[in-house]
Amino acid sequence: MVIYTPTQARNNFFQLSKKIQANEEIRVTFKSGDAVIVNSDDYDNLLETLYVLSDPVVSHQLQNKDSLEVSSYSTLNNLRDEMDS
């Protein structure tokens, strides 16, 4: 993780955006607390994980993964294609 002050982040915004696109996490330090900048895919994945784990049933099943029944394997893209059709 790369750490910047707000001034450094502002002065190096283009370089910062390249680092974010390369999946590097950026921390900007403020007196009131820090901010973390991640690329949108990482952010979306984090939100999806939090959403899934917030469901008590799914969370319990994941903790007891032996109880999961998997009937078939599919990629996320295949599932999206199925949902779109």
Backbone as JSON Lines, residues from 0, in Angstrom:
{"i":0,"aa":"M","n":[0.85,-1.17,0.0],"ca":[0.0,0.0,0.0],"c":[0.9,1.23,0.0]}
{"i":1,"aa":"V","n":[0.58,2.17,-0.88],"ca":[1.34,3.4,-0.97],"c":[0.62,4.47,-0.15]}
{"i":2,"aa":"I","n":[1.37,5.24,0.62],"ca":[0.78,6.26,1.5],"c":[1.15,7.65,1.0]}
{"i":3,"aa":"Y","n":[0.14,8.51,0.89],"ca":[0.32,9.88,0.43],"c":[-0.32,10.85,1.43]}
{"i":4,"aa":"T","n":[0.2,12.05,1.46],"ca":[-0.51,13.15,2.11],"c":[-1.5,13.68,1.08]}
{"i":5,"aa":"P","n":[-2.5,14.46,1.48],"ca":[-3.42,15.03,0.49],"c":[-2.7,15.86,-0.58]}
{"i":6,"aa":"T","n":[-1.69,16.61,-0.19],"ca":[-0.95,17.42,-1.16],"c":[-0.21,16.53,-2.16]}
{"i":7,"aa":"Q","n":[0.43,15.48,-1.67],"ca":[1.12,14.56,-2.56],"c":[0.14,13.87,-3.52]}
{"i":8,"aa":"A","n":[-1.02,13.49,-3.01],"ca":[-2.02,12.84,-3.84],"c":[-2.51,13.8,-4.93]}
{"i":9,"aa":"R","n":[-2.76,15.02,-4.56],"ca":[-3.23,16.02,-5.53],"c":[-2.16,16.29,-6.58]}
{"i":10,"aa":"N","n":[-0.9,16.44,-6.16],"ca":[0.18,16.77,-7.08],"c":[0.56,15.6,-7.99]}
{"i":11,"aa":"N","n":[0.26,14.38,-7.56],"ca":[0.63,13.2,-8.33],"c":[-0.59,12.4,-8.76]}
{"i":12,"aa":"F","n":[-1.67,13.09,-9.07],"ca":[-2.93,12.4,-9.33],"c":[-2.83,11.43,-10.51]}
{"i":13,"aa":"F","n":[-2.17,11.81,-11.59],"ca":[-2.06,10.93,-12.75],"c":[-1.28,9.66,-12.38]}
{"i":14,"aa":"Q","n":[-0.17,9.82,-11.68],"ca":[0.63,8.67,-11.23],"c":[-0.2,7.8,-10.28]}
{"i":15,"aa":"L","n":[-0.95,8.46,-9.42],"ca":[-1.82,7.77,-8.47],"c":[-2.86,6.93,-9.21]}
{"i":16,"aa":"S","n":[-3.47,7.5,-10.25],"ca":[-4.5,6.77,-11.0],"c":[-3.9,5.56,-11.71]}
{"i":17,"aa":"K","n":[-2.67,5.66,-12.18],"ca":[-2.0,4.52,-12.81],"c":[-1.76,3.41,-11.8]}
{"i":18,"aa":"K","n":[-1.37,3.78,-10.58],"ca":[-1.15,2.78,-9.53],"c":[-2.46,2.08,-9.18]}
{"i":19,"aa":"I","n":[-3.54,2.83,-9.13],"ca":[-4.85,2.26,-8.81],"c":[-5.28,1.29,-9.91]}
{"i":20,"aa":"Q","n":[-5.07,1.68,-11.16],"ca":[-5.41,0.79,-12.28],"c":[-4.58,-0.49,-12.25]}
{"i":21,"aa":"A","n":[-3.38,-0.42,-11.67],"ca":[-2.5,-1.58,-11.55],"c":[-2.78,-2.36,-10.26]}
{"i":22,"aa":"N","n":[-3.94,-2.12,-9.67],"ca":[-4.41,-2.82,-8.46],"c":[-3.6,-2.52,-7.21]}
{"i":23,"aa":"E","n":[-2.92,-1.4,-7.17],"ca":[-2.26,-0.99,-5.93],"c":[-3.26,-0.2,-5.09]}
{"i":24,"aa":"E","n":[-3.2,-0.4,-3.79],"ca":[-4.06,0.35,-2.88],"c":[-3.33,1.61,-2.45]}
{"i":25,"aa":"I","n":[-4.07,2.68,-2.36],"ca":[-3.51,3.98,-2.0],"c":[-4.15,4.43,-0.69]}
{"i":26,"aa":"R","n":[-3.34,4.89,0.22],"ca":[-3.85,5.47,1.47],"c":[-3.48,6.94,1.49]}
{"i":27,"aa":"V","n":[-4.47,7.78,1.73],"ca":[-4.24,9.22,1.87],"c":[-4.49,9.56,3.33]}
{"i":28,"aa":"T","n":[-3.48,10.12,3.97],"ca":[-3.57,10.4,5.4],"c":[-4.08,11.81,5.65]}
{"i":29,"aa":"F","n":[-5.03,11.91,6.54],"ca":[-5.6,13.19,6.97],"c":[-5.52,13.26,8.49]}
{"i":30,"aa":"K","n":[-5.59,14.45,9.03],"ca":[-5.6,14.58,10.49],"c":[-6.82,13.91,11.11]}
{"i":31,"aa":"S","n":[-7.93,13.95,10.38],"ca":[-9.18,13.4,10.91],"c":[-9.33,11.9,10.66]}
{"i":32,"aa":"G","n":[-8.4,11.32,9.92],"ca":[-8.47,9.89,9.59],"c":[-7.99,9.66,8.17]}
{"i":33,"aa":"D","n":[-7.78,8.43,7.82],"ca":[-7.24,8.11,6.51],"c":[-8.35,7.73,5.53]}
{"i":34,"aa":"A","n":[-8.03,7.86,4.24],"ca":[-8.9,7.39,3.17],"c":[-8.11,6.38,2.35]}
{"i":35,"aa":"V","n":[-8.78,5.35,1.89],"ca":[-8.14,4.35,1.05],"c":[-8.79,4.39,-0.31]}
{"i":36,"aa":"I","n":[-7.97,4.36,-1.35],"ca":[-8.46,4.38,-2.72],"c":[-8.09,3.05,-3.37]}
{"i":37,"aa":"V","n":[-9.09,2.36,-3.91],"ca":[-8.87,1.1,-4.63],"c":[-9.57,1.19,-5.97]}
{"i":38,"aa":"N","n":[-9.21,0.3,-6.9],"ca":[-9.89,0.35,-8.2],"c":[-11.32,-0.16,-8.05]}
{"i":39,"aa":"S","n":[-12.14,0.15,-9.01],"ca":[-13.58,-0.13,-8.9],"c":[-13.88,-1.63,-8.84]}
{"i":40,"aa":"D","n":[-13.09,-2.46,-9.53],"ca":[-13.32,-3.9,-9.46],"c":[-13.09,-4.43,-8.05]}
{"i":41,"aa":"D","n":[-12.0,-3.99,-7.42],"ca":[-11.73,-4.41,-6.04],"c":[-12.84,-3.93,-5.1]}
{"i":42,"aa":"Y","n":[-13.29,-2.7,-5.32],"ca":[-14.36,-2.14,-4.48],"c":[-15.66,-2.95,-4.66]}
{"i":43,"aa":"D","n":[-16.01,-3.24,-5.91],"ca":[-17.23,-4.02,-6.17],"c":[-17.13,-5.41,-5.55]}
{"i":44,"aa":"N","n":[-15.95,-6.03,-5.66],"ca":[-15.77,-7.36,-5.06],"c":[-15.89,-7.3,-3.54]}
{"i":45,"aa":"L","n":[-15.36,-6.26,-2.95],"ca":[-15.47,-6.09,-1.5],"c":[-16.93,-5.93,-1.08]}
{"i":46,"aa":"L","n":[-17.67,-5.11,-1.8],"ca":[-19.09,-4.93,-1.48],"c":[-19.87,-6.22,-1.65]}
{"i":47,"aa":"E","n":[-19.57,-6.97,-2.7],"ca":[-20.26,-8.23,-2.92],"c":[-19.96,-9.22,-1.79]}
{"i":48,"aa":"T","n":[-18.72,-9.28,-1.37],"ca":[-18.34,-10.16,-0.27],"c":[-19.06,-9.77,1.02]}
{"i":49,"aa":"L","n":[-19.1,-8.47,1.3],"ca":[-19.81,-8.01,2.5],"c":[-21.29,-8.34,2.43]}
{"i":50,"aa":"Y","n":[-21.88,-8.19,1.25],"ca":[-23.3,-8.49,1.07],"c":[-23.57,-9.98,1.32]}
{"i":51,"aa":"V","n":[-22.73,-10.84,0.73],"ca":[-22.92,-12.28,0.88],"c":[-22.74,-12.68,2.34]}
{"i":52,"aa":"L","n":[-21.7,-12.16,2.97],"ca":[-21.43,-12.54,4.36],"c":[-22.44,-11.94,5.34]}
{"i":53,"aa":"S","n":[-23.18,-10.92,4.91],"ca":[-24.19,-10.34,5.79],"c":[-25.44,-11.21,5.87]}
{"i":54,"aa":"D","n":[-25.58,-12.16,4.96],"ca":[-26.71,-13.09,4.99],"c":[-26.34,-14.21,5.96]}
{"i":55,"aa":"P","n":[-27.05,-14.31,7.1],"ca":[-26.68,-15.29,8.12],"c":[-26.69,-16.73,7.6]}
{"i":56,"aa":"V","n":[-27.61,-17.06,6.71],"ca":[-27.7,-18.42,6.2],"c":[-26.47,-18.74,5.34]}
{"i":57,"aa":"V","n":[-26.15,-17.84,4.43],"ca":[-25.0,-18.06,3.56],"c":[-23.72,-18.06,4.38]}
{"i":58,"aa":"S","n":[-23.61,-17.14,5.31],"ca":[-22.42,-17.08,6.16],"c":[-22.24,-18.38,6.92]}
{"i":59,"aa":"H","n":[-23.32,-18.91,7.46],"ca":[-23.25,-20.18,8.19],"c":[-22.83,-21.32,7.26]}
{"i":60,"aa":"Q","n":[-23.39,-21.35,6.06],"ca":[-23.04,-22.39,5.1],"c":[-21.56,-22.31,4.72]}
{"i":61,"aa":"L","n":[-21.06,-21.09,4.55],"ca":[-19.65,-20.93,4.19],"c":[-18.74,-21.36,5.33]}
{"i":62,"aa":"Q","n":[-19.15,-21.09,6.55],"ca":[-18.35,-21.52,7.7],"c":[-18.36,-23.04,7.83]}
{"i":63,"aa":"N","n":[-19.43,-23.65,7.4],"ca":[-19.56,-25.12,7.43],"c":[-19.61,-25.62,6.0]}
{"i":64,"aa":"K","n":[-18.56,-25.35,5.26],"ca":[-18.57,-25.6,3.82],"c":[-18.87,-27.04,3.45]}
{"i":65,"aa":"D","n":[-18.69,-27.97,4.36],"ca":[-19.02,-29.36,4.05],"c":[-20.51,-29.55,3.81]}
{"i":66,"aa":"S","n":[-21.33,-28.62,4.35],"ca":[-22.77,-28.74,4.18],"c":[-23.26,-28.14,2.87]}
{"i":67,"aa":"L","n":[-22.37,-27.49,2.12],"ca":[-22.77,-26.92,0.84],"c":[-22.96,-28.02,-0.19]}
{"i":68,"aa":"E","n":[-24.02,-27.93,-0.93],"ca":[-24.25,-28.87,-2.01],"c":[-24.02,-28.14,-3.32]}
{"i":69,"aa":"V","n":[-23.08,-28.61,-4.08],"ca":[-22.77,-27.99,-5.35],"c":[-23.16,-28.98,-6.44]}
{"i":70,"aa":"S","n":[-24.14,-28.58,-7.23],"ca":[-24.62,-29.49,-8.27],"c":[-23.88,-29.3,-9.58]}
{"i":71,"aa":"S","n":[-23.42,-28.1,-9.85],"ca":[-22.67,-27.87,-11.09],"c":[-21.76,-26.68,-10.9]}
{"i":72,"aa":"Y","n":[-20.8,-26.57,-11.77],"ca":[-19.83,-25.49,-11.71],"c":[-20.07,-24.57,-12.89]}
{"i":73,"aa":"S","n":[-20.02,-23.28,-12.63],"ca":[-20.21,-22.31,-13.7],"c":[-19.39,-21.07,-13.39]}
{"i":74,"aa":"T","n":[-18.93,-20.41,-14.42],"ca":[-18.2,-19.17,-14.21],"c":[-19.19,-18.03,-14.01]}
{"i":75,"aa":"L","n":[-18.72,-16.93,-13.46],"ca":[-19.56,-15.77,-13.26],"c":[-20.1,-15.25,-14.59]}
{"i":76,"aa":"N","n":[-19.25,-15.25,-15.6],"ca":[-19.7,-14.8,-16.93],"c":[-20.8,-15.68,-17.48]}
{"i":77,"aa":"N","n":[-20.69,-17.0,-17.28],"ca":[-21.75,-17.91,-17.73],"c":[-23.06,-17.62,-17.01]}
{"i":78,"aa":"L","n":[-22.98,-17.38,-15.72],"ca":[-24.19,-17.07,-14.95],"c":[-24.81,-15.77,-15.43]}
{"i":79,"aa":"R","n":[-23.99,-14.76,-15.7],"ca":[-24.51,-13.49,-16.22],"c":[-25.19,-13.7,-17.57]}
{"i":80,"aa":"D","n":[-24.57,-14.52,-18.44],"ca":[-25.16,-14.79,-19.74],"c":[-26.51,-15.47,-19.59]}
{"i":81,"aa":"E","n":[-26.6,-16.43,-18.66],"ca":[-27.85,-17.11,-18.41],"c":[-28.92,-16.16,-17.91]}
{"i":82,"aa":"M","n":[-28.53,-15.23,-17.06],"ca":[-29.49,-14.27,-16.5],"c":[-29.98,-13.29,-17.57]}
{"i":83,"aa":"D","n":[-29.1,-12.95,-18.52],"ca":[-29.46,-12.01,-19.57],"c":[-30.38,-12.62,-20.62]}
{"i":84,"aa":"S","n":[-30.35,-13.94,-20.75],"ca":[-31.18,-14.58,-21.79],"c":[-32.53,-14.96,-21.29]}
